[in-house]
Amino acid sequence: MKEIKKSFSGIQVLKGVNIEVDKGEIVALLGENGAGKSTLMKILAGVYEPNGGAIFLNGREVTIENPRHSQDLKISIIHQEFNLIPDLTVMENIFLGRESKKYSGVIDWKAMGIKTKKLLEKVGLQHIPPETLVVDCSVAERQLIEISKALSFESKLLIMDEPTATLNNEETDTLLQLMASLRRDGLGIIFITHRLEEVMKVADRIVVLRDGDYIGTEKVSEVTKDRMVTMMVGRDIEDLFPSRSKPSDDVVLKVENLTVSNKLHDISFEVKGGEVLGVAGLLGSGKTDLSKALFGIYNIQHGQVTMLGEEIRTPKQAIDAGIGLVTDDRKGEGLILDLPVYENLLLPFYRKISNTGILKKAKMDEIVKKWINDLKIKVHAPGVESGKLSGGNQQKVVLGKWLQMNPKLLILNEPTRGIDIGAKTEVYKIIKDLTDQGISIILISSEMPELLGMAHRIAVMHEGKISGEMKVEEATQEKIFYFATGGETNAGGN
């Protein structure tokens, strides 16, 4: 792709971008959220038409007319959000619209099953029968099914957009090994990720974009992580994690023997004013269930949650007591994507700014303007649909939604998942500013460096229980992993 340009409504989002991929090469496409990575890939996938530049395939200039044409050219894209139909089988999803048929026109299920089995074996899913419903497959299995689908087109170029964002460490390693195997088979891969350690493990080269500009390309063997960060954000990030605030001695949240049927078992802890309590654990450990129980979404079977002495049983009680929940699924639960930024920011606040049911426009405008400015949300106008923002800016809208409620406690579940390093530093600074004001944070994260860099204490979960708790000064990644895999405090792991 040479000198690719693209504008939307007169705003230039790609300003002459170049990217080249060889046969049997993995190129990591890097850049902050909003740098133009997804737009560039959608041009290659036939979703958008470029306003300038040229695309060459095997040395021949091509005009990609639509997504089907892109597939015909042996280009496949695997989006961050899966494009699978849950209630269809694996083989129906892989060959949707391209079913094997007999001479009579009847679908040849046997032939399709054999093809599917071969594709699944290639990605390490030989244990899954082709007739399995996708709804019964795990997130990691769905990711590999998407790759099987791409391989069914006999693709020569595979675009992978944040393929590891929802995977745990073991699943990520499996996927990276598969990518290396596909490279050996001669496939060209464009790998979009924010996880630089994955780039160092599997990519051959990096291409960096910043604000729609082409910054450059480097061989991975000749570049450091610090250099990648500097290329992406245009500045050195020396201190990723700010210094910690000093918590007060006052207990804000008290959780006693919290039990939620089949989810959480006998959980007890306290959070003090201005404290960051980190919560660690592997996938399925109960971290997300804990966040929902504290916010009153689940029925508590036994025990209680109290916020400044007030018992919490419902989300309304939680909000009224000053608790905000930033969910780990910002697109499914944190935002209404079809609504503008303006309305998403105001959603929990409408009750407080209405006068006998009538909303005060001037007050609403003032609130929205404040949070767009304070959080540096990159949006051309407050009326822009939230779904059109980059991941980092969407996350800021979710944060702003709760911050304008003046919370006393914020539950942040995976607040930096899928956002770039520049946006991460901004989120960490927001957390630091909040704790300086005495606001308490429960930071639930799969990233151990994030917990070690931000928390005052770390509680580790395993199978719905807290298996260990430690001050951050005593914590290491090894200790956290020990407790996360079922080790107990009195078993020598502390």
JOJOMO-V281209 format. One record per residue. N is the residue number from 0. D_CENTER is the distance of its C-alpha to the mean C-alpha in Angstrom with 1 decimal. Layout:
BEGIN
n:N d_center:D_CENTER
n:N d_center:D_CENTER
END
This chain:
BEGIN
n:0 d_center:27.3
n:1 d_center:29.6
n:2 d_center:29.5
n:3 d_center:27.1
n:4 d_center:27.2
n:5 d_center:25.5
n:6 d_center:26.1
n:7 d_center:25.1
n:8 d_center:27.7
n:9 d_center:29.4
n:10 d_center:26.4
n:11 d_center:25.8
n:12 d_center:22.2
n:13 d_center:23.4
n:14 d_center:26.5
n:15 d_center:27.9
n:16 d_center:25.2
n:17 d_center:26.2
n:18 d_center:24.6
n:19 d_center:26.6
n:20 d_center:25.7
n:21 d_center:28.5
n:22 d_center:29.2
n:23 d_center:27.7
n:24 d_center:25.4
n:25 d_center:21.7
n:26 d_center:20.7
n:27 d_center:17.4
n:28 d_center:16.6
n:29 d_center:15.3
n:30 d_center:15.1
n:31 d_center:13.4
n:32 d_center:11.5
n:33 d_center:14.6
n:34 d_center:16.5
n:35 d_center:17.2
n:36 d_center:15.5
n:37 d_center:14.5
n:38 d_center:17.9
n:39 d_center:19.7
n:40 d_center:18.2
n:41 d_center:19.1
n:42 d_center:22.6
n:43 d_center:22.8
n:44 d_center:21.8
n:45 d_center:24.5
n:46 d_center:22.4
n:47 d_center:23.7
n:48 d_center:27.1
n:49 d_center:27.4
n:50 d_center:29.9
n:51 d_center:31.2
n:52 d_center:31.1
n:53 d_center:31.5
n:54 d_center:29.8
n:55 d_center:31.7
n:56 d_center:31.4
n:57 d_center:33.7
n:58 d_center:35.6
n:59 d_center:36.3
n:60 d_center:35.0
n:61 d_center:33.2
n:62 d_center:32.2
n:63 d_center:29.2
n:64 d_center:30.2
n:65 d_center:27.5
n:66 d_center:24.8
n:67 d_center:27.6
n:68 d_center:29.5
n:69 d_center:26.5
n:70 d_center:26.4
n:71 d_center:30.2
n:72 d_center:29.8
n:73 d_center:27.8
n:74 d_center:24.4
n:75 d_center:21.4
n:76 d_center:17.8
n:77 d_center:14.9
n:78 d_center:12.3
n:79 d_center:8.6
n:80 d_center:9.9
n:81 d_center:12.9
n:82 d_center:16.4
n:83 d_center:18.3
n:84 d_center:20.8
n:85 d_center:20.5
n:86 d_center:24.2
n:87 d_center:25.5
n:88 d_center:26.2
n:89 d_center:24.5
n:90 d_center:27.4
n:91 d_center:27.6
n:92 d_center:24.0
n:93 d_center:24.7
n:94 d_center:28.0
n:95 d_center:27.4
n:96 d_center:30.1
n:97 d_center:31.5
n:98 d_center:33.1
n:99 d_center:35.9
n:100 d_center:39.2
n:101 d_center:42.7
n:102 d_center:45.7
n:103 d_center:46.2
n:104 d_center:42.7
n:105 d_center:41.5
n:106 d_center:38.1
n:107 d_center:38.7
n:108 d_center:36.3
n:109 d_center:37.8
n:110 d_center:37.2
n:111 d_center:33.7
n:112 d_center:33.1
n:113 d_center:34.5
n:114 d_center:32.3
n:115 d_center:29.2
n:116 d_center:30.3
n:117 d_center:30.7
n:118 d_center:27.3
n:119 d_center:25.6
n:120 d_center:27.8
n:121 d_center:26.7
n:122 d_center:23.0
n:123 d_center:24.2
n:124 d_center:24.1
n:125 d_center:27.9
n:126 d_center:27.7
n:127 d_center:26.3
n:128 d_center:29.2
n:129 d_center:28.7
n:130 d_center:29.7
n:131 d_center:26.7
n:132 d_center:24.8
n:133 d_center:21.1
n:134 d_center:20.5
n:135 d_center:21.9
n:136 d_center:19.6
n:137 d_center:16.6
n:138 d_center:13.1
n:139 d_center:14.1
n:140 d_center:17.4
n:141 d_center:16.0
n:142 d_center:14.2
n:143 d_center:17.6
n:144 d_center:19.4
n:145 d_center:17.6
n:146 d_center:19.0
n:147 d_center:22.3
n:148 d_center:22.5
n:149 d_center:22.0
n:150 d_center:24.7
n:151 d_center:27.0
n:152 d_center:27.4
n:153 d_center:28.7
n:154 d_center:26.2
n:155 d_center:27.2
n:156 d_center:24.0
n:157 d_center:20.5
n:158 d_center:17.4
n:159 d_center:14.1
n:160 d_center:11.0
n:161 d_center:8.1
n:162 d_center:9.9
n:163 d_center:8.9
n:164 d_center:5.1
n:165 d_center:6.6
n:166 d_center:9.9
n:167 d_center:12.1
n:168 d_center:14.4
n:169 d_center:17.2
n:170 d_center:15.3
n:171 d_center:13.8
n:172 d_center:17.4
n:173 d_center:18.7
n:174 d_center:16.6
n:175 d_center:17.6
n:176 d_center:21.2
n:177 d_center:21.1
n:178 d_center:20.1
n:179 d_center:23.0
n:180 d_center:25.3
n:181 d_center:24.5
n:182 d_center:25.3
n:183 d_center:28.6
n:184 d_center:29.4
n:185 d_center:29.3
n:186 d_center:26.0
n:187 d_center:24.5
n:188 d_center:20.7
n:189 d_center:18.5
n:190 d_center:15.3
n:191 d_center:12.4
n:192 d_center:10.3
n:193 d_center:9.6
n:194 d_center:11.0
n:195 d_center:14.7
n:196 d_center:16.2
n:197 d_center:15.1
n:198 d_center:16.8
n:199 d_center:19.8
n:200 d_center:20.1
n:201 d_center:20.1
n:202 d_center:20.4
n:203 d_center:23.9
n:204 d_center:23.3
n:205 d_center:20.9
n:206 d_center:21.1
n:207 d_center:19.9
n:208 d_center:19.6
n:209 d_center:19.8
n:210 d_center:20.3
n:211 d_center:21.4
n:212 d_center:23.9
n:213 d_center:24.3
n:214 d_center:24.5
n:215 d_center:25.5
n:216 d_center:25.1
n:217 d_center:25.8
n:218 d_center:26.4
n:219 d_center:23.9
n:220 d_center:27.1
n:221 d_center:28.4
n:222 d_center:25.4
n:223 d_center:23.9
n:224 d_center:20.4
n:225 d_center:22.1
n:226 d_center:23.5
n:227 d_center:20.2
n:228 d_center:18.8
n:229 d_center:22.0
n:230 d_center:21.9
n:231 d_center:18.5
n:232 d_center:19.2
n:233 d_center:23.0
n:234 d_center:23.9
n:235 d_center:23.9
n:236 d_center:21.5
n:237 d_center:24.0
n:238 d_center:22.7
n:239 d_center:19.0
n:240 d_center:19.7
n:241 d_center:22.4
n:242 d_center:25.3
n:243 d_center:25.2
n:244 d_center:27.2
n:245 d_center:29.9
n:246 d_center:29.4
n:247 d_center:32.4
n:248 d_center:34.4
n:249 d_center:33.8
n:250 d_center:31.8
n:251 d_center:29.4
n:252 d_center:27.7
n:253 d_center:29.6
n:254 d_center:28.4
n:255 d_center:31.3
n:256 d_center:31.3
n:257 d_center:28.3
n:258 d_center:28.4
n:259 d_center:26.6
n:260 d_center:28.0
n:261 d_center:26.3
n:262 d_center:23.2
n:263 d_center:24.3
n:264 d_center:27.6
n:265 d_center:29.7
n:266 d_center:27.2
n:267 d_center:28.8
n:268 d_center:27.7
n:269 d_center:28.3
n:270 d_center:26.4
n:271 d_center:28.6
n:272 d_center:28.6
n:273 d_center:26.4
n:274 d_center:25.0
n:275 d_center:21.4
n:276 d_center:21.2
n:277 d_center:18.5
n:278 d_center:17.5
n:279 d_center:16.7
n:280 d_center:16.8
n:281 d_center:15.8
n:282 d_center:14.1
n:283 d_center:16.6
n:284 d_center:18.2
n:285 d_center:18.2
n:286 d_center:15.8
n:287 d_center:14.3
n:288 d_center:17.9
n:289 d_center:19.2
n:290 d_center:17.1
n:291 d_center:18.4
n:292 d_center:21.9
n:293 d_center:22.2
n:294 d_center:21.4
n:295 d_center:24.1
n:296 d_center:22.2
n:297 d_center:23.9
n:298 d_center:27.6
n:299 d_center:28.7
n:300 d_center:31.2
n:301 d_center:32.6
n:302 d_center:32.3
n:303 d_center:31.1
n:304 d_center:28.6
n:305 d_center:30.4
n:306 d_center:29.3
n:307 d_center:32.2
n:308 d_center:34.6
n:309 d_center:33.2
n:310 d_center:32.1
n:311 d_center:28.8
n:312 d_center:28.9
n:313 d_center:27.1
n:314 d_center:24.2
n:315 d_center:27.1
n:316 d_center:28.7
n:317 d_center:25.5
n:318 d_center:25.0
n:319 d_center:28.8
n:320 d_center:28.7
n:321 d_center:26.1
n:322 d_center:22.9
n:323 d_center:19.6
n:324 d_center:16.4
n:325 d_center:12.9
n:326 d_center:11.1
n:327 d_center:7.8
n:328 d_center:7.8
n:329 d_center:8.4
n:330 d_center:9.6
n:331 d_center:11.6
n:332 d_center:13.0
n:333 d_center:12.4
n:334 d_center:13.8
n:335 d_center:16.6
n:336 d_center:15.4
n:337 d_center:19.1
n:338 d_center:20.4
n:339 d_center:20.8
n:340 d_center:19.2
n:341 d_center:22.7
n:342 d_center:22.6
n:343 d_center:19.1
n:344 d_center:20.1
n:345 d_center:23.3
n:346 d_center:22.4
n:347 d_center:23.2
n:348 d_center:26.1
n:349 d_center:28.3
n:350 d_center:30.6
n:351 d_center:31.4
n:352 d_center:32.2
n:353 d_center:34.3
n:354 d_center:38.0
n:355 d_center:39.5
n:356 d_center:36.7
n:357 d_center:36.9
n:358 d_center:34.0
n:359 d_center:34.9
n:360 d_center:33.6
n:361 d_center:34.5
n:362 d_center:32.7
n:363 d_center:29.5
n:364 d_center:29.6
n:365 d_center:30.2
n:366 d_center:27.2
n:367 d_center:24.8
n:368 d_center:26.3
n:369 d_center:26.0
n:370 d_center:22.3
n:371 d_center:21.5
n:372 d_center:23.8
n:373 d_center:22.9
n:374 d_center:19.2
n:375 d_center:19.8
n:376 d_center:17.7
n:377 d_center:18.4
n:378 d_center:19.9
n:379 d_center:23.3
n:380 d_center:24.4
n:381 d_center:23.4
n:382 d_center:24.2
n:383 d_center:21.4
n:384 d_center:19.2
n:385 d_center:15.8
n:386 d_center:14.2
n:387 d_center:15.7
n:388 d_center:13.9
n:389 d_center:11.3
n:390 d_center:7.8
n:391 d_center:9.5
n:392 d_center:12.4
n:393 d_center:11.0
n:394 d_center:9.8
n:395 d_center:13.4
n:396 d_center:14.9
n:397 d_center:13.6
n:398 d_center:15.0
n:399 d_center:18.1
n:400 d_center:18.7
n:401 d_center:19.3
n:402 d_center:20.9
n:403 d_center:23.7
n:404 d_center:24.7
n:405 d_center:25.8
n:406 d_center:24.1
n:407 d_center:25.7
n:408 d_center:22.8
n:409 d_center:19.0
n:410 d_center:16.7
n:411 d_center:13.3
n:412 d_center:10.9
n:413 d_center:8.0
n:414 d_center:8.7
n:415 d_center:7.3
n:416 d_center:3.8
n:417 d_center:3.3
n:418 d_center:6.7
n:419 d_center:10.0
n:420 d_center:12.7
n:421 d_center:14.9
n:422 d_center:12.5
n:423 d_center:11.9
n:424 d_center:15.7
n:425 d_center:16.2
n:426 d_center:14.1
n:427 d_center:16.2
n:428 d_center:19.3
n:429 d_center:18.7
n:430 d_center:18.5
n:431 d_center:21.7
n:432 d_center:23.4
n:433 d_center:22.8
n:434 d_center:24.3
n:435 d_center:27.1
n:436 d_center:27.9
n:437 d_center:28.1
n:438 d_center:24.9
n:439 d_center:23.5
n:440 d_center:19.9
n:441 d_center:18.4
n:442 d_center:15.4
n:443 d_center:13.5
n:444 d_center:11.5
n:445 d_center:11.1
n:446 d_center:12.0
n:447 d_center:15.7
n:448 d_center:16.6
n:449 d_center:14.7
n:450 d_center:16.8
n:451 d_center:19.9
n:452 d_center:19.6
n:453 d_center:19.1
n:454 d_center:20.6
n:455 d_center:24.3
n:456 d_center:24.2
n:457 d_center:21.9
n:458 d_center:22.3
n:459 d_center:21.2
n:460 d_center:20.8
n:461 d_center:22.1
n:462 d_center:22.9
n:463 d_center:22.7
n:464 d_center:24.8
n:465 d_center:24.7
n:466 d_center:26.0
n:467 d_center:26.4
n:468 d_center:26.2
n:469 d_center:27.1
n:470 d_center:27.5
n:471 d_center:25.2
n:472 d_center:28.3
n:473 d_center:28.9
n:474 d_center:25.4
n:475 d_center:24.4
n:476 d_center:21.6
n:477 d_center:24.4
n:478 d_center:25.4
n:479 d_center:21.9
n:480 d_center:21.5
n:481 d_center:25.1
n:482 d_center:24.5
n:483 d_center:21.2
n:484 d_center:23.3
n:485 d_center:26.0
n:486 d_center:28.2
n:487 d_center:30.2
n:488 d_center:31.3
n:489 d_center:35.0
n:490 d_center:34.5
n:491 d_center:34.5
n:492 d_center:30.8
n:493 d_center:31.3
END
